[in-house]
Amino acid sequence: MLGGTEFAGRAVVEAALGRGWDVTVLNRGRQSPVPGVRSLRGDRTAPGGLAALARPGEGDWDAVVDTWSAAPRAVREAARLLRDRARRYVYVSSCSVYAWAPPAGYAEDAPVVEGAGPDAGQIDYARDKRGGELAVLDAFGERDSVLVRSGLILGPYENVGRLPWWLTRIARGGPVLAPGPRGLPLQYVDVRDLAEWILGAVGNGLGGPYNLMSRQGHTTMGELLEACVRATGSDAELRWTAPEIVLDAGIEPWTELPVWVPPGTDLHDALHAADVSRALAAGLVCRPVEETVADTWSWLTSIGGTAPVRPDRTRKGLDPEVEARVLAAAPDPGGVSGTTP
C-alpha cells in the first residue's frame, strides 16, 4: 500500500489485515501506520523516495494499491519500479477522468479527458488522475491493472470535509438549510465497501477500468440528512429549500453544500448517475446510508469532533451567516416535494 494512513488507503489496509493478509505500507512517516503492518519510509515526491521498495531482500507482492492524486510521474515511477515485483497494480482513480460532460448512464467506455500523460507534472485533478491511469497501464497493461474510477467516497476517516461537515452542522441543531428536492437521488460509495471491493478484485484477478460507486439512487438527499439527524441525536430542523432558491442565493453546489448538486444538470449526471453494472457484477456490495452516517459520526466524536482535512482540497461548507440569511428570506413550505423533477 502506497500511503495507507488516511481515508481510502487506511480503509484498504484495515480490510486487508482483517482478512489476514500481510500488508506492507510505504509512506513519509508523518502519521502512525495502522498496527499490524510492515512499515517502510519513503517520500515519492523526493529523489530516491522509493528506495525502500528497491532494497535487496524486500521481496515481491501480490498487489500494489495506489491512491495518488497529484503529478502522474509519481505513479509512473512507482509502477515502473514494481512491475517485476508485483502481480497486479490497483490505482484508485476517479470518475473525473471522463470528458465533460458525461451523459447520465455513462459507462467505462465513455470518452476520457485529453492532455494527460504518464510523465506529466501536476496539472489538474482530472488530468492528473488520467495520467496516473496511463502510467499504470504503461507498466502493467490492462490485464494486470485495475483502474478504480471512484465517485463520491464517504465514511469514517474522511479527510475531504463532506459528510463530516453535514454531521457537525446538524449536530449544532436549529434550522438547517437542506437543499432540495428531498428525494434527489445520490450515488456514492462507503470507503470500507470500496476497500473490500478492491481486495476482491485482487483475489479474483480482475483487470481494467471500473466505475466504483453505488447503484444510481442508492440513497437520497433526504435519507442522508435525516440519517445525520438520527445519528447525532440533534434537535435540528431540516428546512427543505427549492434548488432555484439555493442557486439564486449564490450558493455553490458540491462545495458550500457538500454532496448536493442541482437535479437535471450536467453536474448531477456526472456525479450521481454513472453506470456501475460492471462493478456490481464483479462483487460490489454497498451498505445502507444509515450505517455509513452512524459510523462516521462515531469516528468523528472519537477524535474530538473535528475531522482532518487534506490541504490540497477546497474548503467545504456553508457560512452560517449565508445560511441564516437564506432561511430568513425563503418561504417555509414544510418541505420540498420528495419526488425528483
Buried (B, 14 or more C-beta within 10 A) or exposed (E): BBBBBBBBBBBBBBBBBEEEBEBBBBBBEEEEBBEEBEBBEBBBEEEEBBEBBEEEEEEEBEBBBBBBBBBBBBBBBBBBBBBEEBBBBBBBBBBBBBEEEBEBEBBBEBEBBEEBBBEBEBBEBBBBBBBBBBBBBBBBEEEBBBBBBBBBBBBBBBBBBBBBBBBBBBBEBBBBBBBBBBBBBBBBBBBBBBBBBBBBBBBEEBBBBBBBBBBBBBBBBBBBBBBBBEBBEBEBBBBBBBBEBBBEBEBEBBBBBBBBBBBEBBBBBBBBBBBBBBBBEBBBEBBEBBBBBBBBBEBBEEEEEEBBBEEEBEEBBBEEEBBBEBBEEBEEEEBBEBEBE
